[in-house]
């Protein structure tokens, strides 16, 4: 996976891992995607979702909050930003 430089492919790999509940692998794929495509708010939103997921034995509320703050800045559309802000408020 380290050789892949396409953000969309990396995001899809993360999505596949997340669907299989392989949270550690999904987080790694999304982090690599973030490094390749730093303006991808969707990936930050997905990272925050994994960090909050009750089925994830390595939940990390602080990481979720950090990801949401970045996602709010990067996602497009007021509705999306509002939904992220609501989620952020619930975590704080």
TAGIJO-V500920 format. One record per residue. N is the residue number from 1. RES is the residue in one small letter. NEAR is the number of other C-alpha atoms within 12 Angstrom. Layout:
# TAGIJO-V500920
n: <N/N>
res: <RES/RES>
near: <NEAR/NEAR>
This chain:
# TAGIJO-V500920
n: <1/2/3/4/5/6/7/8/9/10/11/12/13/14/15/16/17/18/19/20/21/22/23/24/25/26/27/28/29/30/31/32/33/34/35/36/37/38/39/40/41/42/43/44/45/46/47/48/49/50/51/52/53/54/55/56/57/58/59/60/61/62/63/64/65/66/67/68/69/70/71/72/73/74/75/76/77/78/79/80/81/82/83/84/85/86/87/88/89/90/91/92>
res: <x/x/x/x/x/x/x/x/x/x/x/x/x/x/x/x/x/x/x/x/x/x/x/x/x/x/x/x/x/x/x/x/x/x/x/x/x/x/x/x/x/x/x/x/x/x/x/x/x/x/x/x/x/x/x/x/x/x/x/x/x/x/x/x/x/x/x/x/x/x/x/x/x/x/x/x/x/x/x/x/x/x/x/x/x/x/x/x/x/x/x/x>
near: <20/17/12/18/17/20/28/21/23/31/36/23/29/34/30/19/22/28/16/15/19/22/32/24/25/33/37/26/37/43/31/31/35/32/21/22/24/20/20/29/31/34/42/39/39/38/43/36/34/37/31/28/20/14/18/23/14/18/21/24/24/18/25/32/31/24/37/39/28/28/34/31/24/24/27/17/14/13/12/20/23/19/19/34/24/17/24/27/14/14/22/15>
